[in-house]
Amino acid sequence: MLTSDNKSIRPPRLKSGETIGIVAPAGPFDPEKFMKGKTVLESMGFQTFLGEGIFQKNGFLAGTDTLRADHVNRLFADPTVKAIACARGGYGSMRILSFLDFETIQAHPKIFLGFSDISALLAVLFDRCGLVTFHGPVVTTLANATEKTLTALQTALTSPTALELTPGDGKVIKPGVCSGLVVGGNLTTLCHLIGTSYAQNLKGKILLLEDVGEMPYRIDRMLTQMKLAGCFNGIAGLILGAFKECGHLNEIIDVFDDIFEDADIPILAGFDMGHGEHNLTIPMGLDATLDTDKQRLLFHEPATVL
């Protein structure tokens, strides 16, 4: 398992014609959107593989916890599957964490893609296995994804060069420059990991946060809980993605400005990541430099290897 001395494990680069396995580790999904999203992946030049039982439903979950975890474990172990994409977020990823086979996952590093509730898996796969994961679209959102979203996805999974991301409408909350591993994802999901053995250590990291449908006072409440729990002690910097249906952007910025008033770290808002119109794919667990003057997040190396 990963220790503080281990380097991040970058997964093999995805090539045209290779197979993306699709898994549903959280909630059930709309079959029509799913099939459209699957077609999008295939139109990008990839084959797709569906795990047995992926269409199962168990209330608000896509099957039992053991079934969903088994699908993840099987796709990592399957040598014909070169990358893994999640069908949908919703809720349920944290329920399968204790059933994951981290030794098998670490022995077979692969691209693992998703966002929202999938943030729990992105965080834990890096913390427990050292695996660089990808915060980006799920299959159902690909059905109506923008061209900007699709281009960013294909670039992140196939490009041999280091990625550079700039905010669509950048707003500097706190100026500065910092470097560190990029981690994070959905605020609500990460907040719910506090107090468990799966809570992410953010010290020295550049933290990405985004959310949907949470009013400013709820955003404040979650950030306050994390602050009181010491989660933000020693973080290197903060980047904010979309906060869709969370009130006016200025209200959200004011919340972060207040919570991090005493923190001497760069904070840059406005990245097209998460539940907004565009959802650009970003590697998680990879070193980058955040520069608020240049308004960019520049990774130090490619997210994948040959």
Secondary structure by P-SEA (a helix, b strand, c coil): cccccccccccccccccbbbbbbbccccccaaaaaaaaaaaaaabbbbbbccccccccccccccaaaaaaaaaaaaacccccbbbbccccccccccccccaaaaaaaccccccccccaaaaaaaaaaaccccccccccccccccccaaaaaaaaaaacccbbbbbbbcccccccccccccbbbbccaaaaaaaccccccccccccbbbbbbccccaaaaaaaaaaaaaacccccccbbbbccccccccaaaaaaaaaaaaccccbbbbcccccccccbbbbbbccbbbbbbccccbbbbccccccc
